[in-house]
Amino acid sequence: MAEKKKGKAITIEQIASPIRRPKEQRATLIGLGLNKLRRRSTLEDTPSVRGMIATVRHLVRVVDEA
């Protein structure tokens, strides 16, 4: 089996509520592992994760890029 390379990690925090937002934005937050205010999620820094963050950039904040 091929080994996965460990890349950089990115930590994001939800800073706004998804109430009165489109379903796609709510689903994106859940996909990022967020669903309540002040929750943090650490994910692998990939182009797909960056795209998801860009989609809900008004609801999340990048805390740490390591």
N, C-alpha and C positions, 0 to 999 in steps of 0.2 A: 504494500500500500504506500501511496505517496504521502510524505509528511507535509503537514501544513506549516508554512512559515509564519512565525509570530511577527506581526507588523506593529505598527504604532497603534496606540489606543487613544480614544477620545472620550471625555466625560462630558455629558450634557445634563442640564437641569431644566425642568419645566418651570416656567415663571408666570404663565398665564393659563386661564381656564379654557377648555375647548367648548364651553357652552356657547351656543349660537354660532358655531363654526360649521363649515360643510363636513359631511360624513367622511370625505377623503382625508381631511386634516385630522379628524379624530382617529381614523384608522392608522394614519402615519404615526401619530403619537404612540399608539399601542404597539405598532411595529418597532418603534424605538425603545420600547420597554417603559414608557411613561404613561401615567394615567391620573396622577394627582399632583397638586402643586408642591413644589420644593422637592420632588422626587428626583433622584439622580440615577443615571444609567451610564455604564462604561461599555463602549462598543469598539470593535476594530475599525480603524480609520480606512474605509474603502470609498471609492467613488459613489457607490449606491447609498451608503450611509450619509455621505456629504450631501447628496441630492435630497434625501429625506429631510435632513436638517434644513436645507434651503427652502423646502416646501413649507415648513412650519417655523421659519426663523423668527417670526413675531411671537411665538409661544415658548420658545426654548432659548437657553443661553449656553454657550460653550464654556465649561468651567476649566477644563484642563486638556491640553494636547501633549501627550507624552510619547 
